[in-house]
Amino acid sequence: MKKKQLFLLAGISILSLLACNDGDSEDLVLSKNEKIEQSETSKILCSFPYYPAFSCSSVIKDNLIDDEDTSIMYNALTKMANYWKIQEPSLMFVHDPVNPYSTKTAVVHPDGFILYGYAQFYDAVQNDHNNYNHTILPITILMHEFAHILQFTHNLPNPGNLPPNSYITEGIKELEADGFTGFYLGRPKGLNKTKFSEIASVCDYFAMNATNKHHGTPEQRRSAVRLGFLLATEWGVDLTPQDFDKYFFLYFAGVYNGEYRNKTSENFRNPKLDAFIRKHIDELRKIASGEISAEEFKKL
């Protein structure tokens, strides 16, 4: 990560505190490979069914400021698609020349591609203090969005895997996406983090920077990531998205009510894994309730 980018982000942050200019800011030109007209850009960015993730003054780009960063993110996406065995989705970056810091978010567009804000990337870089070249946190955020692609592709969560009298909500989807992220961080063919302390601070940023309340509480998000990581490091094999969905909700339900889905869960329970996760159920419950603080979480 080149130092000039960190200075650039500082400039972006300062600009966001100033009143919107009257058009004299430098208009970032779309790359030749993308060639998206501004009208088409606005159509894409303003077509979200629930809430506008980006301002309509934003522009879509197929690159970040530095080519190396761009390559890291595209390569990370390719690796995720290969690992989970699905077609690689499109990844686009979003910059708002009027209010740069307004792009501090990343989302999946209803048409199935990922939009990753410039401000989100560079804010993640600045806060990724403990990792080589400061790219683990930006990739972690990308994996969360990729998890939503997995959900769309495989129609997850599967209602049959949820606890009795439970329904699929946006919060359930978001927490499962956090779980998928924790799992990928711990798998050898993923980011291959064998100690939770290597990613705990990253996950804490991840939990504390939800763009809106439907992601779940920070405590719930920490618990979901932790469970995904435990499944990854103890399991010893790679799970399909469908199998991950089964195991995640089998144990995540137990975090809150101390019970497990129902007798049919025996059909897919692995005795060794089950014994290991049950040892951590009280820990997971305390993370979700806040009894284990953010600082204690980083030391697990």
C-alpha positions as CSV (number, residue, x, y, z in Angstrom):
1,M,0.0,0.0,0.0
2,K,1.6,3.2,-1.1
3,K,1.8,6.0,1.4
4,K,0.5,8.5,-1.1
5,Q,-2.9,6.9,-0.9
6,L,-3.1,7.4,2.9
7,F,-2.5,11.1,2.3
8,L,-5.1,11.1,-0.4
9,L,-7.7,9.6,1.9
10,A,-7.0,12.3,4.4
11,G,-7.8,14.8,1.6
12,I,-11.0,12.9,0.8
13,S,-12.0,13.0,4.5
14,I,-11.4,16.7,4.7
15,L,-13.4,17.4,1.6
16,S,-16.3,15.5,3.1
17,L,-16.4,18.0,6.0
18,L,-16.6,21.0,3.7
19,A,-19.8,22.3,2.0
20,C,-20.5,20.8,-1.4
21,N,-18.6,22.7,-4.0
22,D,-20.2,24.2,-7.1
23,G,-18.7,21.9,-9.6
24,D,-15.1,23.0,-9.6
25,S,-13.7,19.8,-8.1
26,E,-11.8,17.6,-10.5
27,D,-14.2,15.4,-12.4
28,L,-12.8,11.9,-12.3
29,V,-13.0,10.3,-15.8
30,L,-14.3,6.8,-16.2
31,S,-11.7,4.3,-17.5
32,K,-11.8,3.4,-21.2
33,N,-12.6,-0.2,-20.3
34,E,-15.8,0.7,-18.5
35,K,-17.2,3.6,-20.6
36,I,-20.4,4.0,-18.6
37,E,-22.3,7.1,-19.5
38,Q,-23.2,9.3,-16.5
39,S,-26.9,8.8,-17.2
40,E,-26.4,5.0,-17.1
41,T,-24.3,5.4,-13.9
42,S,-27.1,7.3,-12.2
43,K,-29.6,4.7,-13.3
44,I,-27.5,1.9,-11.7
45,L,-26.8,3.8,-8.5
46,C,-30.3,5.1,-8.0
47,S,-32.2,1.9,-8.7
48,F,-32.0,0.2,-5.3
49,P,-35.4,-0.9,-4.2
50,Y,-35.0,-0.2,-0.5
51,Y,-32.6,2.7,0.0
52,P,-30.1,4.6,-2.1
53,A,-26.7,3.2,-1.2
54,F,-24.9,5.9,-3.2
55,S,-25.6,9.4,-4.2
56,C,-26.7,9.9,-7.8
57,S,-23.8,12.3,-8.2
58,S,-21.4,9.3,-7.9
59,V,-19.6,7.8,-10.8
60,I,-18.8,4.1,-11.4
61,K,-15.2,3.1,-12.1
62,D,-13.5,-0.2,-12.8
63,N,-10.4,0.8,-10.9
64,L,-9.1,2.2,-7.7
65,I,-6.5,5.1,-7.6
66,D,-3.6,2.7,-7.5
67,D,-3.3,-0.2,-10.0
68,E,-1.8,-2.5,-7.4
69,D,-4.8,-2.0,-5.1
70,T,-7.2,-2.7,-8.1
71,S,-5.3,-5.9,-8.9
72,I,-5.5,-7.1,-5.2
73,M,-9.2,-6.6,-5.1
74,Y,-10.0,-8.3,-8.4
75,N,-7.6,-11.2,-7.6
76,A,-9.3,-11.6,-4.2
77,L,-12.7,-11.8,-5.9
78,T,-11.5,-14.4,-8.4
79,K,-10.1,-16.4,-5.5
80,M,-13.5,-16.3,-3.7
81,A,-15.4,-17.4,-6.8
82,N,-13.0,-20.3,-7.4
83,Y,-13.2,-21.3,-3.7
84,W,-17.0,-21.3,-3.6
85,K,-17.3,-22.6,-7.2
86,I,-19.6,-20.0,-8.6
87,Q,-19.3,-17.7,-11.6
88,E,-17.3,-14.6,-10.7
89,P,-19.6,-11.6,-10.2
90,S,-18.7,-8.1,-11.6
91,L,-17.0,-5.7,-9.2
92,M,-17.3,-2.0,-9.7
93,F,-15.9,0.9,-7.6
94,V,-17.8,4.0,-6.8
95,H,-16.5,7.6,-6.4
96,D,-18.5,10.7,-5.6
97,P,-16.6,13.8,-6.8
98,V,-19.1,16.1,-4.9
99,N,-19.0,14.4,-1.6
100,P,-16.3,11.8,-1.6
101,Y,-16.8,10.4,1.9
102,S,-20.4,9.5,1.0
103,T,-19.1,6.3,-0.6
104,K,-18.2,4.7,2.7
105,T,-20.2,1.6,1.9
106,A,-20.2,-1.6,-0.2
107,V,-23.3,-3.3,-1.5
108,V,-24.6,-5.9,-3.9
109,H,-26.8,-4.4,-6.6
110,P,-30.1,-6.2,-7.3
111,D,-28.7,-7.2,-10.7
112,G,-26.0,-9.3,-9.0
113,F,-22.8,-7.2,-9.1
114,I,-20.8,-5.7,-6.2
115,L,-20.4,-1.9,-5.8
116,Y,-17.5,-1.0,-3.6
117,G,-17.1,2.7,-2.5
118,Y,-13.8,4.4,-2.8
119,A,-14.2,5.9,0.8
120,Q,-15.0,2.4,2.1
121,F,-11.8,1.0,0.6
122,Y,-9.5,3.7,1.8
123,D,-11.1,4.0,5.3
124,A,-10.6,0.2,5.6
125,V,-7.0,0.6,4.5
126,Q,-6.3,3.2,7.2
127,N,-7.9,1.1,9.9
128,D,-6.2,-2.2,8.9
129,H,-3.2,-1.6,11.3
130,N,-2.0,-5.1,12.0
131,N,-1.9,-6.7,8.6
132,Y,0.7,-6.7,5.8
133,N,0.0,-4.1,3.2
134,H,-3.3,-3.2,4.8
135,T,-5.5,-5.2,2.5
136,I,-7.0,-7.9,4.8
137,L,-9.8,-5.6,6.0
138,P,-10.8,-4.4,2.5
139,I,-10.9,-8.1,1.4
140,T,-12.9,-9.0,4.4
141,I,-15.6,-6.4,3.5
142,L,-15.5,-7.8,-0.1
143,M,-16.1,-11.3,1.2
144,H,-19.2,-10.1,3.2
145,E,-20.7,-8.8,0.0
146,F,-19.6,-11.9,-1.9
147,A,-21.5,-13.9,0.7
148,H,-24.7,-12.2,-0.4
149,I,-24.0,-13.4,-3.9
150,L,-23.7,-16.9,-2.5
151,Q,-27.1,-16.4,-0.8
152,F,-28.7,-15.2,-4.1
153,T,-27.1,-18.0,-6.1
154,H,-28.1,-20.9,-3.8
155,N,-31.4,-19.4,-2.3
156,L,-29.9,-19.2,1.2
157,P,-30.7,-19.1,4.0
158,N,-32.7,-22.3,3.6
159,P,-35.9,-21.9,5.8
160,G,-35.6,-25.5,6.8
161,N,-32.3,-24.8,8.6
162,L,-33.7,-22.0,10.7
163,P,-34.9,-22.6,14.3
164,P,-38.7,-23.3,14.8
165,N,-40.9,-20.3,14.4
166,S,-38.1,-18.3,12.8
167,Y,-38.3,-16.4,9.5
168,I,-35.8,-15.2,7.0
169,T,-35.2,-11.5,7.7
170,E,-32.5,-9.0,6.4
171,G,-30.8,-9.4,9.8
172,I,-30.6,-13.2,9.4
173,K,-29.1,-12.8,6.0
174,E,-26.6,-10.3,7.2
175,L,-25.5,-12.4,10.1
176,E,-25.0,-15.4,7.9
177,A,-22.9,-13.3,5.5
178,D,-20.8,-12.4,8.5
179,G,-20.5,-16.1,9.3
180,F,-19.5,-16.9,5.7
181,T,-16.8,-14.2,6.1
182,G,-15.4,-15.7,9.3
183,F,-15.3,-19.2,7.7
184,Y,-13.4,-17.9,4.6
185,L,-10.9,-16.0,6.7
186,G,-10.0,-19.3,8.5
187,R,-9.9,-21.7,5.6
188,P,-6.5,-22.7,4.1
189,K,-7.8,-22.0,0.6
190,G,-9.3,-18.7,1.8
191,L,-7.2,-16.2,3.8
192,N,-5.7,-19.0,5.8
193,K,-5.7,-17.3,9.2
194,T,-5.1,-20.0,11.9
195,K,-5.3,-17.7,15.0
196,F,-8.4,-15.6,15.7
197,S,-6.2,-12.9,17.1
198,E,-4.9,-12.3,13.6
199,I,-8.3,-11.2,12.4
200,A,-10.2,-10.1,15.6
201,S,-9.4,-6.4,15.2
202,V,-10.4,-6.6,11.6
203,C,-13.7,-8.2,12.5
204,D,-14.3,-5.6,15.2
205,Y,-14.1,-2.8,12.6
206,F,-16.3,-4.9,10.4
207,A,-18.9,-5.2,13.2
208,M,-18.8,-1.6,14.3
209,N,-19.2,-0.1,10.9
210,A,-22.6,-1.4,9.7
211,T,-24.2,1.1,7.3
212,N,-27.6,0.5,8.9
213,K,-29.3,-1.3,11.7
214,H,-30.5,-4.3,9.7
215,H,-27.0,-5.9,9.9
216,G,-27.6,-6.8,13.6
217,T,-25.9,-5.4,16.7
218,P,-22.1,-5.2,16.8
219,E,-22.1,-8.0,19.4
220,Q,-24.2,-10.3,17.2
221,R,-21.9,-9.6,14.3
222,R,-18.8,-10.5,16.3
223,S,-20.5,-13.7,17.4
224,A,-21.4,-14.7,13.9
225,V,-17.9,-14.1,12.5
226,R,-16.4,-16.0,15.5
227,L,-18.7,-19.0,14.8
228,G,-17.8,-19.0,11.1
229,F,-14.1,-19.0,12.0
230,L,-14.5,-21.8,14.5
231,L,-16.3,-23.9,11.8
232,A,-13.4,-23.2,9.5
233,T,-10.5,-24.0,11.7
234,E,-12.0,-27.1,13.4
235,W,-13.8,-28.6,10.5
236,G,-10.8,-29.6,8.4
237,V,-12.7,-29.7,5.1
238,D,-14.2,-27.1,2.9
239,L,-18.0,-26.8,3.1
240,T,-20.4,-26.1,0.2
241,P,-22.5,-23.0,0.8
242,Q,-25.5,-25.2,1.4
243,D,-23.7,-27.2,4.1
244,F,-22.3,-24.1,5.7
245,D,-25.9,-22.8,5.9
246,K,-27.0,-26.0,7.8
247,Y,-24.2,-25.9,10.3
248,F,-24.2,-22.1,10.8
249,F,-27.9,-22.0,11.8
250,L,-27.7,-25.2,13.8
251,Y,-25.2,-23.6,16.2
252,F,-26.1,-19.9,15.8
253,A,-29.6,-20.7,17.1
254,G,-28.0,-22.3,20.1
255,V,-26.1,-19.1,20.9
256,Y,-29.3,-17.4,21.8
257,N,-31.6,-20.0,23.3
258,G,-29.3,-22.8,24.4
259,E,-31.1,-25.3,22.1
260,Y,-30.5,-26.8,18.7
261,R,-32.8,-26.7,15.8
262,N,-34.7,-30.0,16.1
263,K,-34.1,-33.8,15.9
264,T,-33.5,-33.7,12.2
265,S,-30.3,-31.8,12.9
266,E,-28.8,-35.2,13.9
267,N,-28.9,-36.1,10.2
268,F,-26.0,-33.7,9.4
269,R,-24.3,-33.3,12.7
270,N,-20.6,-34.2,12.8
271,P,-19.8,-35.7,16.3
272,K,-16.3,-34.2,16.5
273,L,-17.3,-30.8,15.2
274,D,-20.4,-30.9,17.4
275,A,-18.3,-31.5,20.6
276,F,-15.9,-28.7,19.7
277,I,-18.5,-26.1,18.9
278,R,-20.6,-26.9,22.0
279,K,-17.5,-26.1,24.1
280,H,-17.7,-22.6,22.6
281,I,-21.4,-22.1,22.8
282,D,-21.2,-20.2,26.1
283,E,-18.4,-18.0,24.7
284,L,-20.4,-17.3,21.6
285,R,-23.5,-16.4,23.7
286,K,-21.4,-14.0,25.8
287,I,-20.0,-12.4,22.7
288,A,-23.5,-11.8,21.4
289,S,-24.8,-10.5,24.7
290,G,-21.9,-8.1,25.2
291,E,-20.6,-10.0,28.3
292,I,-17.4,-10.5,26.4
293,S,-16.3,-6.9,25.6
294,A,-14.8,-5.7,22.3
295,E,-11.3,-5.7,23.9
296,E,-11.7,-9.2,25.3
297,F,-13.0,-10.3,21.9
298,K,-9.7,-9.3,20.3
299,K,-7.8,-11.6,22.7
300,L,-9.8,-14.8,21.9
